[in-house]
Amino acid sequence: MSNTNRQVKLARRPAPGPLSRDVFSIEDGPIPEPGPGQFRVKIEYISLDPAMRGWVSDGRSYVEPVAIGAVMRGYAAGHVEVSNHPDFKPGDAVQGLFGVQQYAVSDGKRVVKVDTNLAPLQRWVGGLGMPGWTAYFGLLEVGQPKPGETVVVSAAAGAVGSVVAQIAKLKGCRAVGIAGGPEKCRYLLDELGLDAAVDYKAGNLAADLQAACPQGIDVYFENVGGEILDTVLPLMNRFGRIPLCGLISAYNATTPPPGPRNLRSVLTQRLKIQGLIVFDWADRIDEAIRDLGKWYSEGKLKIREDVREGGLDAFPDVLNLLYTGGNHGKLVLKV
Amino acid sequence: MSNTNRQVKLARRPAPGPLSRDVFSIEDGPIPEPGPGQFRVKIEYISLDPAMRGWVSDGRSYVEPVAIGAVMRGYAAGHVEVSNHPDFKPGDAVQGLFGVQQYAVSDGKRVVKVDTNLAPLQRWVGGLGMPGWTAYFGLLEVGQPKPGETVVVSAAAGAVGSVVAQIAKLKGCRAVGIAGGPEKCRYLLDELGLDAAVDYKAGNLAADLQAACPQGIDVYFENVGGEILDTVLPLMNRFGRIPLCGLISAYNATTPPPGPRNLRSVLTQRLKIQGLIVFDWADRIDEAIRDLGKWYSEGKLKIREDVREGGLDAFPDVLNLLYTGGNHGKLVLKV
């Protein structure tokens, strides 16, 4: 173990399109010492999230972009090593926006102490972490599913989508997942117990989706955008809700793809499309952790990570898997 | 005065694109006699509404399409001639979905008795009729404008838009109208007293709109769709609301135009796009009539009709004015 802090920094603003490796620089700095009221975390797992594509880009968004030369923003989990903070002790397992690096210093703000007896540490940057909270508030607060309704989720095998689909089931809905390829679809049916799975790569999305939703669609939880949204819109029932959580199909596009042609359905069926960012429920995260943890401990919520080795040096390459569907389950980098 | 009832009937389903004259047939039938509990109305004014394009087309919508051979659906106003209904007396001025014809028989359901001392009859199919109710509920219930916010309206010189913009002013908002051409823009500023007017035909929509909305946009009341929506989206403030009332730019398109490319703004700014149809507030119409009537009588709500002569024979041609911006104010046909 070296006495340096390896860090992934943002070297330059990326051009539109996939992120090239030279957008990031990997540097070794000194291990930081916590000041008064602070503690140091040794990071073990880093969450790779589609939102990262936005965080490195200029342009209006919900948070400031990562500054050039700054450590890349990222959720991570690890253990407290040294603490001058009354609420955090060495050995505590914690999760927070610690950045893509080996060691971080924190004042404890927005840091969550996690229970590694309930679930292994990696799971707290996955389905029990930010992606799970996003699924929880996005579906329940924005989607407002009612028992007996049909809930469709895109990127249903992904970190957010898989939790959305399972919460929908827990709330008494018909849960239908859209995913790419037979393996992911089998996972949705056999492991997660969804009512139907639709493979968007099979080339027959509109008909397959219609067959999977004989009562139409009441809630469409959107992670993808593009053609999938356009295909879903005409199947939406009156007063349907569309929580807009992600548009991963567009993140690497050099020009934004055309939006949905079928907006007429939004009008005639009185649909609601509503964007959501989990930060808006920052003061209610404990609710999500309580319910997700309970469902998980009861075996009602299945969570799968796709943990990649290779340490921080592998970060730029592993990140790009997200935008090609190359991961299976929540993508996590082991430090 | 003849003793026949001239009627505009739907002769065939139209092809996509502008409505050709042969979509309708104009026929003379017998003057209908009211049965028990019914009354007969002599129609004087017929409302021409963008929604008519949808009513004659097949395909999923919020109401059944007009059947082939049936009288064209339409709001109209006139006076009761003969009545077997306890609540309606000969001479009563009424407004309702009487159809595009000279005489209609009604059971009084969803018929509104109107006060021609407050406003002339033609106004009750305009700003005090369905377009006004749509503006009222769409802005206040879906848009939820707060004092000091910026409200932008497209088709702002139109029947719905002009009322939306004025209600926004009455609620203490900055009201900005988008319209086509300098004459309509002058009307918005000089007659309706809006804070700014933007001419979308001037070729500089994005910059002009930004200049007109120095604090960004909180509510965008959408009547048009297409490029205007795309231009508005990046200017929307966080948690902005977009009541989707019409998509007139698409109604005559042979294929639906691409939707908004800038959906990313919906996500990052947590916008809400919500479709609305005034029928959903059918049991609250008296609220709209009460408030609109009050504002109108106090001189705070200006309403302008574009009344066309020519009778029912002119209906097909006059209707098409709506889709080219050829009208100025609520388009009404005098029977």
Interface residues (C-beta under 8 A of the other chain):
Chain A: G54 R60 S61 Y62 G225 D230 P234 R238 L244 C245 G246 L247 A250 T255 P256 P257 P258 G259 P260 R261 N262 L263 R264 S265 V266 L267 T268 Q269 R270 L271 K272 I273 Q274 G275 L276 I277 D280
Chain B: G54 R60 S61 Y62 G225 D230 P234 R238 L244 C245 G246 L247 A250 T255 P256 P257 P258 G259 P260 R261 N262 L263 R264 S265 V266 L267 T268 Q269 R270 L271 K272 I273 Q274 G275 L276 I277 D280
